[in-house]
Amino acid sequence: GWYTAYTPYQAEIAQGRLEALLNFQTIVSDLTGMELANASLLDESTAAAEAMTMLFDVRSREQKKSAVVKFFVSEEILPQTLSLLKTRSIPLGIELVIGKHDEFDFSSDFYGALLQYPGKYGQVYDYSSFVSKAKENDIKVAVAADIMSLVLLTPPGEFGVDVVVGTTQRFGIPLGYGGPHAAFFATKEEFKRNIPGRIIGVTKDTDGKPALRMALQTREQHIKRDKATSNICTAQVLLAVMAGMYGVYHGPKGLRYIASKIHATAVTLTDALENLGLYQVNTAYFDTITVKADSQKVRPIAEANEVNFYYVDNDTISIAVNEATSLKDLNQIISIFAEAVGKKSSEITELLSSTSIPENIERSSSFMENKVFNSYHSETELMRYIKKLERKDLALNHSMISLGSCTMKLNAASEMLPLSSSNWGNIHPFVPVDQAEGYQTILRELAKDLSTITGFADTSLQPNSGAQGEYAGLMVIRAYHESRGEAERNICLIPSSAHGTNPASAVMAGMKVIVTKTDEKGNIDVADLEEKAKLHSDKLAALMVTYPSTHGVFESSIKQITKIIHDHGGQVYMDGANMNAQVGLTNPATIGADVCHLNLHKTFAIPHGGGGPGVGPICVAPQLVPFLPSNPVIETGGKDAITAISAAPWGSSLVCLISYGYIKMLGEQGLTQSTKIAILNANYIKHKLEGKFDVLYTGEKGRAAHEMILDCRPFKKNGIEVTDIAKRLMDYGFHAPTVSFPVAGTVMIEPTESENLAELDRFCDAMASIRAEIDESSADEPNNVLKNAPHTLEMTTTDEWNFPYSRQKASFPLPYVAENKFWPSVRRVDDAYGDRNLICTCAPIEAYMETE
């Protein structure tokens, strides 16, 4: 259930993971000392880039008027983060200034600054005076922090910073050769309408009882479109749930024990190395030390012992330890250095109890005092808590989730097996490439297969979400135009039906969005597109197009459309959201695209995880291959590569194993057959619901592609909104299809090839039954089975029943429901109340004291 759930848009059947995400947000808020945290971002580097752009967006009126665009970046920042900041800053006109934080002049030319805590080689600085001076000069400060270190170090929120970002990989998440891991983003409440990503908030349901849901969605790209400052859509929900459960299990005492052991290990290592006559540079540190030693002598000895250090330069070596570093490991490290300096080492038998953290930066505040973090400290208790939450969520392990544009297929268990293996999980993304030959073979093969499937020349696996793939594709197009001396090409044409990430990504890539019309059949209005392509011919950069269209139709004019763009000097970016209708039957290169992104979490079977992980690789035509993204630590990308899109060289490598398995096990024939079944299933539903629901758009032969839009707007005369249908489907045991996208007042259905005939029939029976309920409804009488949906176990079994229909009709409307009943855990949630009264952390311990 945790693996196969969707993003919790339907809150009533997602209370379990919403609670798990609220736990995650609370941990982050408490450890960082900030007021507000989101429910995860993609990785630390993209989170830092989001901080830079958010602070740019919230500049004072005076700063905007004076065109203040400089952003200070401490040279202590991680190299992968710096690379990503460069990628994001250039299109937006942000000027990065890199330097020593203790030499920064706090001039009025700067709107923000980014610090690393601890620094990239482990030194812990006291940033309090820096932050005070910045505040005096109206410069906002973001800090990239190690979340485990914040157990022992003063939280950045306590010295007044505006944003804290980082990764929670240390909270029980496998390294996985780069990911996926859940990043975090914490800020002040004053920026609640600017924070990127999802936020989980507390609200109430119809009965006034506490409930959770995604808060303040008007911030997000699917609402704000080209006015959005972030294109974040899919994040890392599954990983955030895992990190949150790590915090629930260990609690504040357990985290203090772990952090203290890590620090004691680093202190003990320092002492032993100094006894060998080596100099350790850091005056204050948490888990990472920097030693002056001859790298060329140490490295061959270390690698012969299968130990990796970070070699800063010829005479500087950085060593990081963690809670898994044993006394045996420490003695091995000491013996390596002893051999390098020609001395005999003494065996370490216990950890020292001294500290290297000065009092002025030592944490004194408490954290995670909520009941949930002080209750489940055995495996049995934690397992039951996890199961209790899982039972509240409707996922693919219960029934079909026919979300249009989301491709909720049920992945095979065999594809998931490698994820549990430490051989795949414990590899660092920056190990020498020759130490990761297995990963390298699979990633090369996967990239090659994806290039073949799309008809393109090469693929980058680096983007770790669909939205990042969009952005990467547009940045590659931007670099291509610049290489031809046509940097002025900045117009991006986007059809009005496009997903909200499209215009948001285009704006982030420094492009100006021009929206093109769709005709009454849901197709791109070719005449309007051609007129706008001619009008902007000298500045046309790209067209962003989804195929089949977001309306669920194979547009016969697609080749004509791509030719128009090419004739006017533009490149065609194809959104791969609907690739599940193309694989084996056609491909992006055939229709004339130059670049596409793929959603491996849609078409290629990575489970959605309740809202991530996702992987959004880009596949490109020959002319764009030189510009594929690079990484500053491990060489990758094209010969004229753009800077990084994600922190890790190959993005979320661990879950790429799923797509590799999916493609290899199905093969060419199986992949093509899957596409055919996906299209067949959609058209079966279309046929079965004819006469009950009108399909808004069809192709020239009266068929749908792999999805279709049902028009629910006529039911307003009965007082029924599309939301009522979505909530009523829960009573029938189904998650609603996509609601009001791309057309308001509609549902978009995509069954995928995963579903058999019996499940399709159950869904169609449910929809037909709901249609009959609509016909029985009246706008004059809102007390009906649709308006009151969903119906919970509590309301159905209470002694009082004040509804004009039976309990059976409410909760068991068709015979099949009783065989496998799913109960929503809350009644319909009140979104507006939650947004007006924003609470995004768990209740404090005092709240429990009052009720006991």
N, C-alpha and C positions, 0 to 999 in steps of 0.2 A: 503493500500500500504506500509506503513512503517513497518508493522508487517511481511508481506509475501514476501518481496524482498529478493534476495540472495546477498552474498558478491559481491561488485561492480567490478568484473573482466571485465565485458562488460561496459566500461566507458560511451559510447555514450548514453546508456539508463539507466544511474545511476547518472546523474549530480546533481539531487536533494539531495540525501543523501551524495554524495561526498562534496557538498557545506556545508551541515549541519555538516559533520565531520571536514571540514576545519575550521569551526567556533569553534568547540570543541578544535581542536589543537591550535588555536589562543588564546582562553581563557587560556588554560593550559600554553602555552609559556609565555603569558603576566603575569599571576599571579605568576608563578614560577621564572620568570626572566631568562628563558633559551632560547636558540636559536631554538630548535627543539623539537616537541612533537609528539608522535604517536597517532593513532586513537582509542586508548583504549587498556587496558589489562583486565585480569579477576577479580582481586581484589587487594587490597593494598599489601597483604602479598606475593602473587605470583609476583607482580611487584617488590617488594623489592628483592625477590630471583632472578628475572631476572637481576636486577641491579648488584647484587653480581656476577653472572656468566658473565655478559657482561664485567664488570671491570676486572674479571679474564682473559677473552679472550684478552683484550687490554693491558695486562701488557707489560712493556717494554721488549725489547729483553734480556736485562741484568737480569731482574727479572725472566723471563722464564728460562734463562740459570742457574740462581742460585736457581731455584725451590722455589721461594717465593710464599707461599700458604696461609699465615695467613690473616684473614679478621676480623677486629675489629667490634664488635657489641655493641653499647651503651646499658647499662642496662635499659635505658629509652624506649627501643623499645617495641612494643606491644607483648604480649605473643604469640598470634597466628602467628605473623610474625616470631618470634624467632623459633617456632616449624617448620615452613616451611623452614626457612633457614637451619635448621639441616637436613631436608629431602633432600634438594637439594645439600648441601655441601658435604655430606659423599661420594656419588658415584664419585664425581669429585676430591676428595682428597683435598678439601679446608678445612682449619683448622679454626674453629670459636673461637674467643677469646672474651668473654663477660666481660665488666667492666665499670667503671665510665669514662666518656669521659674526665673529668678534671684530671684524673690520668694516661691517656694514654701516653706511652713513645715515640711514633713515630719511633720505631726501623725499620731497613731495612728489617726485617722479614715479614713486612706487605705490601700487595699490595693495600688494600682498607679498607674503614670504612663506617659504617652505623649509622646515627643519627636520632633521632625522634624530630620533630619540630611542635608544642609543644611536651613535653615529655608525657609519658603514663598517668601520673597523673595531667597533665595540666601545669607544670612549663615550662616557655619559657626561653630558654638559648640563650645567644649571642655566636654563634659558629664561629664568624669570625676569632678569633685567632687560634682556632683548625684547621680550613680549611687552614689558611696561613702556619702553621707548617707542616701540612700534605703535602701540595704542595711542600714545601722545601725538603721534604723527599721522594718525588715521590710516595706518597700514595693518591690514588684517593678517593673522598668522595661522598657518596650518602646520601640523606636526604629523610626520609618519612615524608611528610608534610600534615597538614590539609589545604585543598585548601581554605576553607572559611576564615581561620585565615590569609592567605596571602593577603587578602584585606587590613588588618591593619598592618601586620608584614613585616619586611624587607624580600623581596623574597630571597630564598637561592642562586639563580643565581647571586645576587649582592654581596654575600660574597664568590663567586668563586667555588661553588661545581660543581661536574661533572654530577651528576644525581639527579633528584627529582622525587619521586614517591608518590602515594597516591590514594585516592578514591574520586570520585565526587558524592557519595551518597547524600551529603548535598545539591546538586544542583537539588532538586526536585524529587529525586528517592525514592520510598518506601523502608523502611527497609526490609520488606519481609522475616523476620526470617533468614536473612543472605544474601539475594541476589535474583536476579542478580543486580549488580551495575557496573558502568564503572570505572575501575582504570585508572590512567594516568601514563605516563612515559615520562619525559622530560630530554633532555641532550644537550650536545654541538654539534655543526655541525661537529666537527672532528670525532664524533662517528656515523655519519649518515649511514655508511655501517655496523654497528654493532648493532644498535637499534633493539630490538625485536618487533614483531607485524607489523600491517599495518601502512603505512604512506600515507597520501593523499597529492598529490603535484599538482602544477599548470603546465600546458603545453599549447600547441596550437593544433588546429585541422587542417585538410587539407587546409582550407581557411586562416589559420594563426590567427584564432580567439581564445580567451582564452578558455581553457577547463581544466577539472580536471581528475585525474586518480590515481590509486594506484602506488606509486613511489618505485623505487629501489627494485623491487621484487626479484632480484638476491640474496638478503640477506636471503630470506625466505626458510623454510624447504622443500617446494615443488620443489625448485631448488637445494639447497645445500645438502639435504638429510642427510647422516651421518656426513657431515662436518658442519652442522648447529649448532649454540650454543643455539638455542631456538627451541622448538617444537610448539610454538604458531601458531595456525591456526585460528579457531573461536575465536573472542574476544567478546566485548560487544557493538556492533554498535548501537542497538536500545537504549540502556541506555546512550550511548555517545551523540546520537541525542537529547535525552530528556534533558540531562545536558546542552548541547549546547544551546538548546532553552530556558532553564532557564536563561542562561547568556544573550541571545539575548533580552529576555523580560525585564529583570531587568536592564541590562546595567551597566556601572560602578557606576553611582549614586545610583541605586537601590541596588547593592551589598554592597556599602559603608553603606547605611542605614541599611541593614540587619545585616551586620557584627558589626556595631556600637551598634545596639540594643542588639545583643547577648552579646557583651562585657559589656554593661551597666547593663544587667540583672545579669551577673556573679559578677560584682562589687557591685551591690545593695545587692545581696545575701550574699556576704562576709561581708559587713558592718553590716547587720542584725544579722548574726551568731556571729560576734565579739561582738555585743552589748549584746548577751546572755552569754558572757564570754568564748566563744569557740575560739580556735586558728586555724587560716587558714594558712597553711604551705607555699603555693606558693607566691614567692615575685613578680613574673611577670606571668601573665596568660592571656588567651584569653577567653575561655568559660568553663574551667574546674578548679574547686577548690578542695583542699584537706584539710579536717577538722579533727582535733584531737577530737575524741568523742568515747564513749563506744558503740561499734558496737552491742553488745548483748542487750543493752537497746534500741538503736535506731531502730534496724531491725524489731522487732515485731510490734512496733508502726507504722513504715513506711508501712509494708506489710498489716497491718490492714486498712490503709488508701489507699491501692492499689498504693503505690509508691515504685519504686525500686531505690536503690543507689548501688554504687559499693563499697563493703566492702573489703578494701585492707588487713586489719588485724583487730585484736580485738579492736584497738584504733585509727584506721584511716579509714576515709570514703571519697570517691571521688564522686563529683557531677558534671555532665555536663549539661549545659543548651543550648537551641537553640532558633531560632526566634519564635517558637510556644509556648515557655514558657511564660505564662501570669502572671500578678500581682497576680491573684488568685492562680496560681501554686506556686509562690514564698511564699505567705502567708501560704499555706499548708505545704511547706517544713519547714518554720520557726516554725510553730506550732508543727510539729513532734519533732524537736530538742528541743524546749522549754519544751515540755512534758517530754522528756528524761532527761533533766537536772533539771526539777522541777521549771522552771521559767515561768513568764508570758511574752508573746511576744507582740510586738507593730506591728500594721498593716502597711504594706508598701502601700503607695498610689501613688508613682511615682518612676521612675528609676533615679538613680544618674547620674550625667554627668561626674564624675571623671574617670580617667583611671588607669590601673595597668601596662600599657605597657610603659617601659622606652623609652626615646627619641632615644637612640642608636639602638633600634630594631624596631622602628616605621617606617612604610612604608612612603616614600616621593615620590616615582616614580609613574607616571600615568600608566594606563592600559586600555585595551579595548577601544581605541579611534577610532577604525574602524567604518565606517558608519553603518555596519550591527548591531552593538551593541548600536547604538544611534538613532534608527529609529522605532522600533516596540514595543511601550510601552503601547498599549492597547490590550485587548483581541481580538478585531476585527482585528487590524493590524497584530498581531501575527498569528491568525488563517489563514489569507489570505497569509501570508508569508509561513507558513507551507504547505498550500495547493498548492501554486505556486511551491514549491520544489517537493512535492509529484507527481505532474503532469509530472515531467521530468523523472520519474522512472517507468520502466516496472516491475510489481510485479505479484503475482499469482491472484490478483483481476482483472487483465486484460486478461491473457492467461496462458496456460501451460508453466511451466519452467522445461524442461526435462533433467535436469543436472544429468548425470550418477554419481553414488557414493554419491549423495547429497540428494536424496529422498525428493524432494520438493512437499510434499503433502499439501493440503489446509485443515487446521484444522477447526473444527466446532466452530462457534461463541459461542455456549453454554459452551465450554471448557474454554473460555476466561473470562467469567463473574466474577469469584472470584478475578481476578487480579485488578479489579476496587474497590474492597471492602476494606475499612480501617481496618476491622476486621482481614483481612489477611495481609494487607500491613504494619501495624504499630507495628509489633512485633519485638523486638530486638533479635538477634540470641543467646544472652547470658542470657536471662531471665531464672529463675529457670524452669526446665522442667515441673513442675506441673502447670505452668502458660500457657503452650502451648499445652494443651492436644489435641486440635483439629488438630494442625499441627502434633503432635506426632502420632496420630492415622492414619492420611493420609500417612505420610512418612513410617510408619511401614507397612501399607497395600501395598503401592507402591513397597517397597523393596521386600515384600513377593511375590507379583504378578510377578515382574521381575525375581525373583529366579525361580518361577514356569515356566515361559515362556522359560527361558534359560536352565532349568534342573539342576540348581546349588543349592548349600546349603545356600548361604547367599549373600547379596548385600550391598555395600556401595554407598550412594548417594552423597558422598562428592565431587568427581571431577566435576568441573564446566565447562568442555569442553571435547570434544572427545579426544583431545591430552593429556589432564590431566588424562583422564581415561586410556589411553595407558600407560602413565608414572606410574600411580598408580598400574596397573596390573603388570608391570615389577618390581616395587619396592617390591610388595608383594611376587613375585617369588624369588627375591633376598633375602628377609628376610627368606623365607622358606628354601632355600639352606643353608643359614648361620646357621639356627636352627639345621640343620642336620650335622653341621661341614664340610660343602662343600662350603665354601666361595669362593673357587677358581673357581667355575662354573660362567664364565662370557662371554661365547660365545653365541651370539644370531644369529640364522639363519633367514634370511629374503628373501623372493622371490624377484626377480628383478622388478616384477610388482607392488610391495607394494606402498601404499601412502607414500609421503615424510615424514609425521609425524612419521611413524614407525621407520626408522633408526635414526631420530633425537631423539625420545624418548628413544631408546635403549642406545644411547651414553650418554644421560643425566643420565640414570640409571646406568652408569658405566660399560656398556657392550661393548664388541667388536663385531662389525657387520660383519658377513660373508654372502655374497649375494649368493643365489642359483639360478640356471637357470630355465627358463620356456621353454617348448618344442614348436614345431611349431603350436600346437593347442591351445596354451595359458595356458596350465596346468603346474603345478609345475613338473619339471623334477625329478621324484622320484629317479632315479639312482644317479643323482648328489646330491640330498638331502641326500640319504643314505650314499654316499661316504663321504660327509662332516660331517655327524653325527658321523660316525665311526672314522674319522680322529680326531675329537674334543671331543670324547666320555667322556674323563675325565674332560673336562671343559665346556661341553654343559650346558647352563642355560635354554635356551628357543628357541622355534620357534614362530615367529609372522606370522600368516596366516589369510587371509581374505576369508570368505566363505559365499555365493558363491564367486568365485575369482573376483579380480578387473577387469578381462576380461569378466565378466558377464556369468560365466559358473559354474554349480554345478560339482565339480571335483569328479569323482567316486572313486578316490584313496585316498580320504581324511582320511578315517579310517586307511589305511595303513601308511599314512604319520604321523599321530599322534602316531601310535604304534611305529614307528621307533624312534621318539623323546623320548618316554617313555622308550623304551628299552635301550637308552643310557643316562638315568638319567635326561633328561630335562623335562621341563613343557611346555605345549602348550598354548600360548596366542592367542585367536581369536579376530581379529579386527571386531567390530560389525557394521561397516559402511554399510554392505549389509544385515543387519538383517531383512529388510523388505521383503526379499525373504524366510525367515525361519519361522517366527512366526506361530505357529500352525501346521506346516508341519514337521519340524525337530527342533533340537536345538543344541547349542554348546556342551552340555554334551554328547549328542548322538554321535557326530562325534569324541569325544575323547579329547576335549579341557579341560583345567584346570581353565582358567579364560578368561572372555571376557569383553570388555567394550561395552556399548550401547550408541547410540546417541539418546537421547530423543527428540532432535530437528530434527531428521530424522524419525526414525521408529515410535516414539510415540508422534508425532504431535505438539511439541513445534515449533512455527513458527521461521524461520531463522532470522528475524529481520534485514535483510540487512547485516548480518555478526555477529550474536550473539544477544541474549544469546544462549548458548548451555549448555547441561548437559550431562556428560559422566560417568554415574555410572559404577562400576565394579561388576560383579557377579562371584562368585568363588566356586570351588569344596571344599569338607570338609577339605582337608589338608591345604588349604590356608585361611580358615575362621579366625584363630587366629591372622592373620597379617593385617586385614583390618584397614585402617587409623583411627587415633585418633584425638582429639582436646585438647589443654591444658587447656581450660576453662570449657567446658562441656564434661562430660565423654561420649565417644562413641568409636566404633571400637572393634577389637578383644582383647583377653586376652594378646597377645604379640604384640600389635598393632605397626605399623610403625608410625612415626610422621606425622604431618598434610600434606595433599595434597592441601587443599584450606583453606582460612581464617575461614570460617564458618563451624560448625560441620556437617551440612547437605547440604553444598554448596548453590546452588541457589534454595532455598526451594520454593519461591513464584511460579516459573514457573513449579515446579514439580506438582502443582495442575492441570495443563493442561493434563499431561500424566496420572495422576490418573483418571481424568474425561474420557479421551479417552479410557482407558482400561476398566473401570467400565461400561461405556455406550455401548461399543461394545460387551463385554463379550467374552468368549472362541470362540463361533461360529462366531461372527462378526470379531474378529481378524484374524481367519483362513481364512474366506472369503475374507478379505482385501488382504491378502497375495496372494491368488489365482488370484484375479482380477489384482493385480500389475504384476504378471507373465504373465497373459493372455494379458494385455495391451501391454507389451513389445513385446510379440510374434506376436501380431496383427500388430504392426508397422513393425516388421521384415518382416512379410509376405507381407505387403502392399508395401514395398520399394524394394522387390526382383526384380532384373533385372535393377534397377536404381543405387543402392549402394550395394557394397559387405559387408556382415557382416564378420568381421575378425575372430571371434571365435564362435563356437557353441558347445553344449554338444554332447554326443555320439549319441543322438537321433535327432540331427539337430536342437535342440531348444536352445533358450537363457534362462537365468534365468529372473531376473526382469529388466535387462539392457543389452544393446548390443553395440558393437563398430563398427561404419561404417568406412570403409577405404576410405580416401579422397586423398591418395597419388597419385593414377593414374591420377588425374586431373592436376597435375603439367605440363603435356604435353600440356595442354590448357592454361598454365600460371596462373592457379588458385590454390591458397593455401587454407588450411583449414580455416585460418582466414577470407578469403574473404567470405566463406560460412557463417561463424558465423555472420559477419557484415551484409550480405545480408538478413539473417533471420529477422533482425530488421525491414526491410522494409515490411515484411510479418506479423509483429506484434508479433514475437516470440523472446524470449531470446534464445541464442544459447545453445545447449547441452554442455557437458564438452569437452573442446578443448585440443587435444594433451596430454591427460592423459587417460590411462597409456601408450599409444603408440603415439609417435609424428606423426602428419599428419592425425589424426583421430578425429572423434567425438564420444562421448559415451552418449547414450540416455537412460534415465530412466523416463518413464511417470508417475509412481505410480498409485495407485488405485483411486486417486481423479478424474481422467479425464474420461469423457463420450465418447461415440463413435464419436459424432460430432466434439469434439475438437481433438481427435486423427486423424480424417479424414482431418481436416483443416491443421494440422501439416504435415501430409503425402502429402497433395496436395502442400503445400509450398515447401517441399523437392523435390518433383517430378518436380515442376516448376523450381526450382533452378538447378536441374540436366539438364533440357533442356537448361537453360541459359549457363551452363558450356559447353555443346556441341556446342553452338553458339560462344563460346569464342575462342580466339587465342592468343598464347604466343606472337605473333608479334604485337598485337594490345591491349595494356593494358587499353585503354580508353573504358571500357565496364561496364555494369551495376553491375557486381560483384566487380570489383576493386574500383569503385567509391562509393560503399555502405559504410555506410547507407546514404540515401538521406533525408535531413532535409526539413522542411516546407519552410524555407527561400530560399534554393536553388531551390526548386520546383516552387515557386511563383515569383521568380525574373524575370525581363524583359528579361534578357539574358539566353539563353539555348544553350550551346555549346557542347552538348553530342550527339552521333550518335544513340540515342534511345529516345523514347518519354517520356514526363513527367509521363504519365500514367503508362508506363512500370516501370519507376523508383520507383514511390511511391504507385501505386495501381495495383500491378502485377496480382492479382486475385480478382474476384468480392467480396468475403467476406471481404476483407481488408477495403473497403469503409464504411462498416457498423459500424466499430469500430476502426478507424485508430489511431494508436499510432505513434507519431512523435518523432524520436530521436532529442534531443535538440542541438547536435553538430555533425559535420562530424567526420570522423575517426580521433582519437586522435594520436598524435605523442609522443609515450612513450620515445623514445631515447632523444628527445629534452628536455622533462621534467626532465629526470634523469641528463642530462648535466647541466641544469639550475634549480637546486632544490630550489623551493619555497614552503613552507609547512604551511604558515599562510596567513590570509586574507590580502589584499592590505591595506597599511596604509592610514590614512585620507588624507595625502598629494596627493596620487594618484588620489583621487576624485577631489581635489582642482584643479589639473592641467587640468582636462578635463571639468571643469565647466566654 
